[in-house]
Amino acid sequence: MRRIRLEDTTGGWFTGNFTPSILKSENFEVCIKRYKSGEREPRHYQLLASEITVIISGTARMGSELLGENDVILLEPLEEYDFEALSDVVLVAVKSPSLPDDKRLSE
């Protein structure tokens, strides 16, 4: 049995083609992220990876979509979006494939 703690990961990413990772995989990467109300991420996109995001709790805006508990979205490669936590938010994200240098900030 292996064990790590989320606070010892990079931004909550705990599985993927990076270190630290509890399970190294080129096929996918997984994270659990927590945001405080008002936290934001700038507009960005993935060159090649698709990302599934599940809102576990709270409300958020991703791009033009308002999301709440149990909403699941799929972001395709090159699809631009920004993120704003409208309340405290917990989410799970899965990206495939695991390409750690795939994220690009929008201009």
Backbone as JSON, one array per atom type, in Angstrom:
{
  "sequence": "MRRIRLEDTTGGWFTGNFTPSILKSENFEVCIKRYKSGEREPRHYQLLASEITVIISGTARMGSELLGENDVILLEPLEEYDFEALSDVVLVAVKSPSLPDDKRLSE",
  "N": [[0.85, -1.18, 0.0], [0.57, 2.17, -0.88], [0.94, 5.58, 0.2], [0.07, 8.98, 0.17], [-0.2, 12.49, 0.91], [-2.6, 14.97, 0.14], [-1.77, 17.61, 0.51], [0.91, 17.43, 0.03], [1.2, 17.27, -2.65], [1.38, 18.71, -5.98], [-0.61, 21.29, -6.35], [-2.82, 19.66, -5.79], [-2.81, 17.63, -7.64], [-2.51, 14.26, -7.96], [-2.16, 11.86, -9.34], [-0.58, 10.87, -12.29], [1.6, 11.73, -15.05], [3.94, 12.8, -13.65], [5.93, 14.12, -10.91], [5.5, 14.81, -7.47], [3.7, 11.69, -7.52], [1.2, 9.37, -6.8], [0.5, 7.29, -8.4], [2.03, 6.67, -11.28], [1.29, 7.65, -14.54], [0.9, 7.84, -18.04], [-1.44, 8.02, -19.32], [-3.55, 9.36, -18.01], [-4.39, 12.0, -15.66], [-5.14, 13.0, -12.32], [-6.82, 15.11, -9.99], [-7.7, 16.61, -6.82], [-9.12, 19.54, -5.93], [-9.3, 22.45, -3.91], [-10.95, 25.46, -3.51], [-11.16, 28.76, -2.26], [-13.88, 31.02, -1.78], [-14.08, 33.41, -4.33], [-11.54, 32.97, -5.34], [-9.57, 32.66, -8.31], [-8.73, 31.38, -11.59], [-6.68, 32.09, -14.36], [-7.7, 32.73, -17.8], [-7.3, 29.95, -19.89], [-6.1, 27.05, -21.75], [-5.88, 23.63, -22.92], [-3.5, 22.09, -24.97], [-3.55, 19.46, -26.13], [-4.82, 17.7, -24.4], [-7.88, 16.46, -22.95], [-10.23, 17.49, -20.47], [-12.06, 16.51, -17.67], [-14.22, 17.86, -15.33], [-15.56, 17.73, -12.11], [-17.86, 19.1, -9.97], [-17.79, 18.88, -6.62], [-18.62, 20.16, -4.29], [-20.07, 23.38, -3.62], [-20.19, 26.43, -5.65], [-19.33, 27.55, -8.92], [-17.86, 29.39, -11.64], [-17.06, 28.51, -14.85], [-15.6, 29.53, -17.67], [-18.32, 30.53, -19.52], [-20.17, 29.1, -18.13], [-22.23, 28.42, -15.34], [-21.7, 26.54, -12.52], [-22.61, 23.94, -10.25], [-22.91, 21.83, -7.32], [-22.45, 18.42, -8.13], [-22.4, 18.86, -10.88], [-20.96, 17.98, -14.0], [-18.45, 18.53, -16.31], [-17.04, 18.55, -19.61], [-14.07, 19.51, -21.03], [-12.69, 20.2, -24.05], [-9.66, 19.74, -26.06], [-7.95, 22.78, -26.8], [-10.09, 24.35, -26.06], [-10.95, 27.29, -24.58], [-11.04, 28.66, -21.28], [-11.82, 30.33, -18.2], [-11.72, 30.43, -14.6], [-13.71, 30.85, -11.71], [-14.29, 30.78, -8.31], [-17.34, 30.9, -6.87], [-18.29, 30.43, -4.41], [-16.97, 28.67, -1.57], [-15.28, 25.94, -2.98], [-15.04, 22.51, -3.87], [-13.5, 20.35, -6.06], [-13.08, 17.71, -8.48], [-10.76, 16.83, -10.91], [-10.02, 15.32, -14.03], [-7.63, 14.6, -16.38], [-6.82, 13.71, -19.73], [-4.68, 12.79, -22.31], [-2.01, 12.4, -19.82], [-0.21, 15.12, -19.81], [2.01, 17.04, -18.66], [3.04, 19.6, -19.47], [1.11, 20.76, -21.06], [-0.76, 22.81, -20.65], [-1.75, 26.09, -21.52], [-1.64, 29.61, -21.2], [-4.17, 31.89, -22.16], [-4.05, 34.47, -24.61]],
  "CA": [[0.0, 0.0, 0.0], [1.26, 3.46, -0.91], [0.13, 6.65, 0.79], [0.56, 10.35, 0.13], [-1.19, 13.46, 1.39], [-2.88, 15.96, -0.9], [-0.97, 18.83, 0.72], [2.27, 17.18, -0.46], [1.16, 17.21, -4.11], [1.42, 20.0, -6.67], [-1.94, 21.76, -6.68], [-3.84, 18.62, -5.65], [-2.64, 16.6, -8.67], [-1.88, 13.13, -7.26], [-1.91, 10.75, -10.26], [-0.27, 11.32, -13.63], [2.97, 11.6, -15.54], [4.7, 13.84, -12.96], [6.37, 13.79, -9.55], [5.12, 13.53, -6.88], [2.5, 11.03, -8.0], [1.04, 8.08, -6.15], [0.44, 6.32, -9.5], [2.57, 7.27, -12.5], [0.54, 7.23, -15.72], [0.89, 8.74, -19.19], [-2.79, 7.99, -19.88], [-4.47, 10.28, -17.36], [-3.98, 12.61, -14.4], [-6.3, 13.25, -11.45], [-6.57, 15.99, -8.84], [-8.76, 17.15, -5.99], [-8.75, 20.93, -5.65], [-10.16, 23.24, -3.04], [-10.85, 26.9, -3.76], [-11.92, 29.66, -1.4], [-14.73, 31.93, -2.52], [-13.38, 34.53, -4.93], [-10.3, 32.57, -6.02], [-9.7, 32.59, -9.76], [-7.65, 30.92, -12.45], [-6.77, 32.87, -15.6], [-8.15, 32.06, -19.02], [-6.28, 29.05, -20.41], [-6.57, 25.91, -22.53], [-4.96, 22.52, -23.08], [-3.22, 21.87, -26.4], [-3.9, 18.11, -26.6], [-5.57, 16.93, -23.4], [-9.27, 16.75, -22.57], [-10.36, 17.54, -19.02], [-13.38, 16.37, -17.05], [-14.26, 18.47, -14.01], [-16.76, 17.42, -11.33], [-18.0, 19.94, -8.79], [-18.22, 18.09, -5.48], [-19.4, 21.07, -3.45], [-19.9, 24.8, -3.92], [-20.59, 26.94, -6.96], [-18.22, 28.15, -9.65], [-18.06, 29.75, -13.04], [-15.98, 28.11, -15.76], [-16.0, 30.16, -18.92], [-19.65, 31.14, -19.39], [-21.03, 28.14, -17.44], [-22.37, 28.42, -13.89], [-21.66, 25.14, -12.11], [-22.87, 23.65, -8.85], [-22.7, 20.46, -6.85], [-22.77, 17.3, -9.01], [-22.23, 19.16, -12.3], [-19.79, 17.38, -14.63], [-18.24, 19.14, -17.62], [-15.92, 18.07, -20.42], [-13.38, 20.55, -21.77], [-11.94, 19.59, -25.15], [-8.43, 20.46, -26.39], [-8.04, 24.13, -27.38], [-11.25, 25.09, -25.54], [-10.48, 28.26, -23.59], [-11.93, 28.96, -20.16], [-11.25, 30.79, -16.94], [-12.41, 29.81, -13.47], [-13.92, 31.67, -10.52], [-15.07, 30.15, -7.24], [-18.38, 31.82, -6.39], [-18.36, 30.08, -3.0], [-15.92, 27.67, -1.38], [-15.51, 24.89, -3.96], [-14.2, 21.33, -3.95], [-13.73, 19.71, -7.36], [-12.19, 16.66, -8.96], [-10.48, 16.98, -12.34], [-9.33, 14.22, -14.68], [-7.15, 14.99, -17.72], [-6.3, 12.61, -20.51], [-3.64, 12.06, -21.61], [-1.24, 13.18, -18.86], [0.82, 15.92, -20.48], [2.22, 18.11, -17.68], [3.34, 20.9, -20.06], [0.07, 20.99, -22.07], [-1.58, 23.99, -20.33], [-1.3, 27.37, -22.07], [-2.45, 30.78, -20.88], [-4.71, 32.57, -23.33], [-3.49, 35.83, -24.8]],
  "C": [[0.9, 1.24, 0.0], [0.34, 4.52, -0.32], [0.84, 7.98, 0.59], [-0.53, 11.24, 0.7], [-1.38, 14.52, 0.32], [-2.03, 17.21, -0.73], [0.48, 18.66, 0.28], [2.32, 17.08, -1.98], [1.3, 18.62, -4.69], [0.0, 20.36, -7.08], [-3.02, 20.71, -6.59], [-3.74, 17.51, -6.68], [-1.86, 15.43, -8.07], [-1.62, 11.9, -8.13], [-1.65, 11.32, -11.64], [1.2, 11.14, -13.96], [3.84, 12.73, -14.99], [5.09, 13.34, -11.58], [6.06, 15.0, -8.66], [3.81, 13.0, -7.48], [2.39, 9.68, -7.32], [0.95, 6.96, -7.18], [0.9, 7.05, -10.76], [1.8, 6.74, -13.7], [0.67, 8.29, -16.82], [-0.52, 8.88, -19.76], [-3.74, 9.01, -19.28], [-3.8, 10.91, -16.15], [-5.24, 13.02, -13.64], [-5.9, 14.2, -10.33], [-7.87, 16.22, -8.07], [-8.3, 18.55, -5.62], [-9.79, 21.58, -4.76], [-9.89, 24.71, -3.32], [-11.67, 27.64, -2.73], [-12.75, 30.57, -2.3], [-13.92, 33.12, -3.04], [-12.07, 34.17, -5.61], [-10.58, 32.37, -7.51], [-8.51, 31.9, -10.39], [-7.8, 31.67, -13.76], [-7.25, 32.02, -16.77], [-7.0, 31.23, -19.6], [-6.93, 27.93, -21.2], [-5.51, 24.83, -22.5], [-4.74, 22.32, -24.58], [-3.79, 20.54, -26.89], [-4.81, 17.34, -25.65], [-7.02, 17.4, -23.29], [-9.34, 16.72, -21.05], [-11.82, 17.4, -18.62], [-13.29, 16.99, -15.67], [-15.6, 18.16, -13.37], [-16.78, 18.34, -10.13], [-18.57, 19.07, -7.67], [-19.07, 18.93, -4.54], [-19.09, 22.5, -3.85], [-20.42, 25.16, -5.29], [-19.41, 27.66, -7.6], [-18.69, 28.56, -11.02], [-16.83, 29.27, -13.79], [-16.38, 28.6, -17.13], [-17.34, 30.84, -18.7], [-20.63, 30.26, -18.61], [-21.04, 28.36, -15.93], [-22.53, 26.97, -13.46], [-21.92, 25.02, -10.62], [-22.63, 22.19, -8.56], [-23.25, 19.44, -7.82], [-22.75, 17.63, -10.51], [-20.92, 18.56, -12.79], [-19.65, 18.03, -16.0], [-17.03, 18.5, -18.3], [-15.37, 19.26, -21.19], [-12.49, 19.87, -22.8], [-10.63, 20.35, -25.37], [-8.74, 21.77, -27.12], [-9.25, 24.93, -26.91], [-10.79, 25.99, -24.39], [-11.52, 28.48, -22.5], [-11.13, 29.56, -19.02], [-12.11, 30.2, -15.83], [-12.53, 30.83, -12.35], [-14.78, 30.89, -9.54], [-16.06, 31.17, -6.71], [-18.71, 31.58, -4.93], [-17.14, 29.18, -2.76], [-16.26, 26.47, -2.25], [-14.53, 23.74, -3.72], [-14.54, 20.68, -5.28], [-12.72, 18.61, -7.58], [-12.01, 16.9, -10.45], [-9.68, 15.78, -12.82], [-8.93, 14.7, -16.06], [-6.6, 13.76, -18.42], [-5.89, 13.12, -21.89], [-2.94, 12.96, -20.6], [-0.07, 13.84, -19.58], [1.09, 17.14, -19.61], [2.49, 19.49, -18.27], [2.31, 21.32, -21.12], [-0.71, 22.28, -21.87], [-0.93, 25.25, -20.89], [-2.23, 28.47, -21.59], [-2.92, 31.42, -22.17], [-4.13, 33.97, -23.41], [-4.55, 36.87, -24.67]]
}
